[in-house]
Amino acid sequence: MKPLYGKTAIITGANQGFGKVCAQAYLIAGASVVICARNHDRLQEAYDELKADCNQPDQRFDWFGADVSHVEEVERLVDFALEKNTRIDILVNNAGIYGPKGCIEEVDWQEWTRSLEINLYGPILMCRALLPHFKRNQAGKIINISGGGATAPLPRLSAYAAAKAALVRITETIAHETLGCGIDVNAVAPGALNTRLLDEILEAGPAKVGKEFYERSIKQKENGGASMLKAAELCVYLASDESDGITGKLLSAVWDPWQDLAKHLGKLKSSEIYTLRRIVPADRGEDWG
C-alpha cells in the first residue's frame, strides 16, 4: 500500500523547510531517499530526525552534501546515489533561495546571478545528470518546485521571479523532449509556505520588499501559511505510478484538484491546461488585437 515502495528519490534542499517535509513524506510512502543540501550540519540533523521513518524492507535513507549549482558536485551526488541504490526513479528539485531584495537597478549583480545559479541552473544540472539514466530505464519522474514568482510579477524579488518562471518553461520543454521515454516532468506551486524564506522577507522589511508584499507576509506568518504536508502529498502523487502520463504541467497544491487528475489524462495531454501561455485580447472577451 506504500505508493513509492521500491522507488528511489533524490531530493535537493532537503535539510529544512519544505524539502525536509517532502523527504519525510517520501520515506513514509516507502521510497528510498537521498537528501542533499549545501549546509552539511543541518543536513546531518535532518537525517537524524527523519531516519526513524525509514522502516520498510530494503528501504534506504542517505544524505550527501552538495551545491547543485556546481556541475562537479551534481555529478558526485548522482554517483553517490547510484552507489547506494541500484537505480534512481525520482528527482525533486527543491533547493532554492530568494536572492537579493530590492529594485533591480539597486541590487547587487553578483547576488542576482547567484540566485539564478541556484534556482534555475541547479535544477537544470540535476536534470541533465539524471536524464540519461531515466532514458535508459524508460522511466523517471522529475518534480520541480516552482513558486509565486512563476505566474505573477514579484517586484523587488526579480531574480527569484525570473528563475521560477524560467523553471516552469524548462519543465514543459524537457517534458516535450522526453515524450515517449516514460519520463514525466512537472512543476509544483506549493503555496505560500511559512519557511525560512518568509522569515527573510520579514527581516528585510518593507523598504526592500515593498509595503504590500511585506504586509501580506505578516498576515501569512500569523495565519500559518499553506500546508507543507499538502504540497508534499502532491509531490508523492507526481512521483507515483498513479500519475503516469501527466507531464509538462504546473500544478498548484492549494488550488488544483490534483488527486483526480488521472481521470482527465486524455484532456491534459491534448490541451494547454496547467501551462503558462500568452493572453491575447480574445481570451478576455475583447474584439481587438
C-alpha positions as CSV (number, residue, x, y, z in Angstrom):
1,M,0.0,0.0,0.0
2,K,3.1,2.3,0.0
3,P,2.8,4.3,-3.2
4,L,6.5,4.8,-3.6
5,Y,7.8,1.5,-2.2
6,G,10.6,0.1,-4.3
7,K,11.4,3.6,-5.8
8,T,14.4,5.8,-5.1
9,A,14.3,9.6,-5.0
10,I,16.9,12.4,-4.8
11,I,15.5,15.5,-3.0
12,T,17.6,18.7,-3.1
13,G,17.4,21.4,-0.5
14,A,16.1,18.9,2.0
15,N,17.8,19.9,5.2
16,Q,15.0,22.2,6.4
17,G,11.6,23.6,5.4
18,F,9.6,22.1,2.6
19,G,12.4,19.9,1.4
20,K,12.6,18.2,4.7
21,V,8.8,17.7,4.9
22,C,8.8,16.3,1.4
23,A,11.6,13.9,2.3
24,Q,9.6,12.6,5.3
25,A,6.5,12.2,3.1
26,Y,8.6,10.1,0.6
27,L,10.0,7.9,3.4
28,I,6.6,7.3,4.8
29,A,5.4,6.5,1.3
30,G,8.0,3.8,1.2
31,A,10.7,5.4,-1.1
32,S,14.4,5.1,-0.6
33,V,15.6,8.7,-0.3
34,V,18.9,10.6,-0.8
35,I,18.7,14.1,0.6
36,C,21.1,16.8,-0.2
37,A,21.8,20.5,0.7
38,R,24.7,22.8,1.0
39,N,24.7,23.0,4.8
40,H,26.2,19.7,5.9
41,D,25.5,20.2,9.7
42,R,21.8,20.9,9.1
43,L,21.6,18.0,6.6
44,Q,23.0,15.6,9.2
45,E,20.4,16.9,11.7
46,A,17.6,16.4,9.2
47,Y,18.9,12.9,8.6
48,D,18.9,12.1,12.3
49,E,15.4,13.4,12.7
50,L,13.9,11.5,9.8
51,K,15.8,8.2,9.8
52,A,13.1,6.6,12.0
53,D,10.7,6.9,9.1
54,C,12.9,4.6,7.0
55,N,11.5,1.3,8.2
56,Q,10.4,-0.7,5.1
57,P,12.3,-3.8,3.9
58,D,15.2,-2.8,1.6
59,Q,14.4,0.9,2.1
60,R,17.5,3.2,2.2
61,F,18.0,6.7,3.5
62,D,21.2,8.6,2.9
63,W,22.4,12.2,2.8
64,F,25.1,13.9,0.7
65,G,26.3,17.5,1.0
66,A,26.2,19.2,-2.4
67,D,25.7,22.6,-4.0
68,V,23.6,21.8,-7.1
69,S,24.7,24.9,-8.9
70,H,28.1,23.3,-9.4
71,V,28.5,20.7,-12.1
72,E,31.1,18.6,-10.3
73,E,29.1,18.4,-7.1
74,V,26.0,17.4,-9.0
75,E,27.9,14.6,-10.7
76,R,29.3,13.4,-7.3
77,L,25.8,13.5,-5.8
78,V,24.4,11.3,-8.6
79,D,27.3,8.9,-8.4
80,F,26.8,8.6,-4.7
81,A,23.1,8.0,-5.1
82,L,23.8,5.2,-7.6
83,E,26.4,3.6,-5.4
84,K,23.9,3.3,-2.6
85,N,20.9,2.3,-4.8
86,T,20.6,0.2,-7.9
87,R,18.7,2.9,-9.7
88,I,17.1,6.4,-9.4
89,D,13.5,6.8,-10.2
90,I,12.5,10.3,-8.9
91,L,14.2,13.7,-8.8
92,V,12.7,16.5,-6.7
93,N,14.4,19.9,-7.4
94,N,13.6,21.8,-4.3
95,A,16.8,23.7,-3.5
96,G,16.2,27.5,-3.7
97,I,16.9,30.9,-2.3
98,Y,15.2,34.3,-2.7
99,G,18.3,36.1,-3.6
100,P,18.7,39.9,-3.4
101,K,15.7,42.0,-2.4
102,G,15.1,45.5,-3.8
103,C,14.7,47.2,-7.2
104,I,16.5,45.5,-9.9
105,E,18.8,48.5,-10.6
106,E,19.8,48.7,-7.0
107,V,20.6,45.1,-6.0
108,D,24.0,43.5,-6.1
109,W,24.5,41.9,-9.5
110,Q,26.6,39.0,-8.2
111,E,23.8,38.1,-5.8
112,W,21.3,38.4,-8.6
113,T,23.1,36.0,-10.8
114,R,23.8,33.7,-7.9
115,S,20.1,33.4,-7.3
116,L,19.7,32.2,-10.9
117,E,22.5,29.7,-10.5
118,I,20.8,28.0,-7.5
119,N,17.1,28.4,-8.5
120,L,17.4,27.7,-12.2
121,Y,20.8,26.3,-13.2
122,G,20.7,23.9,-10.2
123,P,17.5,22.1,-11.3
124,I,18.7,22.0,-15.0
125,L,22.1,20.5,-14.0
126,M,20.3,17.8,-11.9
127,C,18.0,17.1,-14.9
128,R,21.0,16.8,-17.2
129,A,22.7,14.5,-14.9
130,L,19.8,12.1,-14.5
131,L,18.0,12.2,-17.8
132,P,20.4,9.7,-19.5
133,H,19.7,7.3,-16.6
134,F,16.0,7.8,-16.8
135,K,16.1,7.3,-20.6
136,R,18.0,4.0,-20.2
137,N,15.4,2.8,-17.7
138,Q,12.5,4.1,-19.9
139,A,11.1,5.6,-16.6
140,G,11.6,8.6,-14.4
141,K,9.8,11.3,-12.6
142,I,11.1,14.9,-12.3
143,I,9.3,17.4,-10.0
144,N,10.5,21.0,-10.0
145,I,9.3,23.2,-7.1
146,S,8.2,26.5,-8.5
147,G,6.7,29.4,-6.6
148,G,4.5,32.5,-6.8
149,G,7.1,34.3,-8.9
150,A,6.3,32.0,-11.9
151,T,2.8,33.1,-12.6
152,A,2.7,36.8,-11.5
153,P,5.1,39.7,-11.1
154,L,7.1,39.7,-7.9
155,P,8.5,43.2,-7.5
156,R,11.8,43.6,-5.6
157,L,12.4,39.8,-5.9
158,S,13.3,39.9,-9.6
159,A,15.9,37.2,-9.6
160,Y,13.7,34.7,-7.8
161,A,10.7,35.5,-10.0
162,A,12.7,35.2,-13.2
163,A,14.2,31.9,-12.2
164,K,10.9,30.4,-11.1
165,A,9.2,31.5,-14.4
166,A,12.0,30.0,-16.4
167,L,11.9,26.8,-14.3
168,V,8.3,26.3,-15.4
169,R,9.2,26.8,-19.0
170,I,12.2,24.4,-18.8
171,T,9.8,21.9,-17.1
172,E,7.5,21.9,-20.1
173,T,10.4,21.9,-22.6
174,I,12.0,18.9,-21.1
175,A,8.6,17.2,-20.9
176,H,8.3,17.6,-24.7
177,E,11.8,16.5,-25.3
178,T,11.2,13.3,-23.3
179,L,7.8,12.3,-24.8
180,G,7.7,8.6,-25.4
181,C,10.6,7.9,-23.0
182,G,8.5,7.0,-20.0
183,I,9.5,10.2,-18.2
184,D,7.1,12.7,-16.6
185,V,8.3,16.2,-15.8
186,N,6.1,18.6,-13.8
187,A,6.4,21.7,-11.7
188,V,4.7,22.2,-8.4
189,A,3.5,25.5,-6.8
190,P,3.3,24.6,-3.1
191,G,1.6,27.7,-2.0
192,A,2.7,30.4,0.4
193,L,4.7,28.4,2.9
194,N,6.0,29.6,6.3
195,T,9.6,28.7,5.8
196,R,13.0,30.5,6.2
197,L,12.2,32.4,3.0
198,L,9.2,34.1,4.7
199,D,11.5,35.0,7.7
200,E,13.9,36.6,5.2
201,I,11.1,38.8,3.9
202,L,10.1,39.9,7.3
203,E,13.7,40.6,8.3
204,A,14.3,42.6,5.1
205,G,11.4,44.9,5.8
206,P,9.0,46.9,3.6
207,A,11.7,49.3,2.3
208,K,13.4,46.4,0.5
209,V,10.5,44.1,-0.4
210,G,7.7,46.7,-0.8
211,K,4.9,47.6,1.6
212,E,2.2,45.4,0.1
213,F,4.3,42.2,-0.1
214,Y,5.6,42.8,3.4
215,E,2.1,43.3,4.9
216,R,0.9,40.2,3.1
217,S,3.9,38.3,4.5
218,I,3.0,39.4,8.1
219,K,-0.6,38.0,7.6
220,Q,0.8,34.8,6.2
221,K,3.1,34.4,9.3
222,E,0.1,35.0,11.5
223,N,-2.3,32.6,9.8
224,G,0.3,29.8,9.4
225,G,0.6,29.8,5.6
226,A,-0.3,27.0,3.2
227,S,0.1,23.4,4.3
228,M,3.6,21.9,3.6
229,L,2.1,18.5,4.1
230,K,-0.4,19.0,1.3
231,A,2.3,20.2,-1.1
232,A,4.4,17.1,-0.1
233,E,1.4,14.9,-0.8
234,L,1.2,16.4,-4.3
235,C,4.9,15.6,-4.8
236,V,4.2,12.0,-3.7
237,Y,1.4,11.7,-6.2
238,L,3.5,13.0,-9.0
239,A,6.2,10.5,-8.2
240,S,3.8,7.6,-8.0
241,D,2.6,5.3,-10.8
242,E,-0.9,6.8,-10.4
243,S,0.3,10.0,-12.2
244,D,1.9,8.2,-15.1
245,G,1.4,10.2,-18.3
246,I,0.8,13.6,-16.6
247,T,3.7,15.7,-17.8
248,G,4.6,19.3,-18.7
249,K,2.2,20.8,-16.2
250,L,2.4,23.4,-13.4
251,L,0.2,22.2,-10.6
252,S,-0.9,24.1,-7.5
253,A,-1.0,22.1,-4.4
254,V,-3.6,24.5,-2.9
255,W,-6.0,25.2,-5.8
256,D,-5.9,22.3,-8.3
257,P,-7.8,19.0,-8.0
258,W,-4.7,17.0,-8.4
259,Q,-6.0,13.9,-6.6
260,D,-8.3,13.3,-9.6
261,L,-6.0,14.3,-12.5
262,A,-5.6,10.8,-13.7
263,K,-9.3,10.8,-14.7
264,H,-8.6,13.6,-17.1
265,L,-5.4,12.3,-18.6
266,G,-6.7,12.5,-22.2
267,K,-7.7,16.1,-21.9
268,L,-4.5,17.1,-20.2
269,K,-2.4,15.5,-22.9
270,S,-4.3,17.3,-25.7
271,S,-4.6,20.8,-24.1
272,E,-2.6,23.6,-22.6
273,I,-4.4,23.3,-19.2
274,Y,-2.0,24.0,-16.3
275,T,0.6,25.7,-18.5
276,L,1.9,29.2,-18.9
277,R,0.7,30.9,-22.0
278,R,0.4,34.4,-23.6
279,I,-3.0,36.1,-23.1
280,V,-4.5,37.7,-26.2
281,P,-7.5,40.1,-26.3
282,A,-9.9,37.4,-27.4
283,D,-9.1,35.4,-24.3
284,R,-10.6,38.2,-22.2
285,G,-13.7,38.8,-24.4
286,E,-12.2,41.7,-26.4
287,D,-12.6,42.1,-30.2
288,W,-9.3,44.0,-30.9
289,G,-5.8,42.9,-31.3
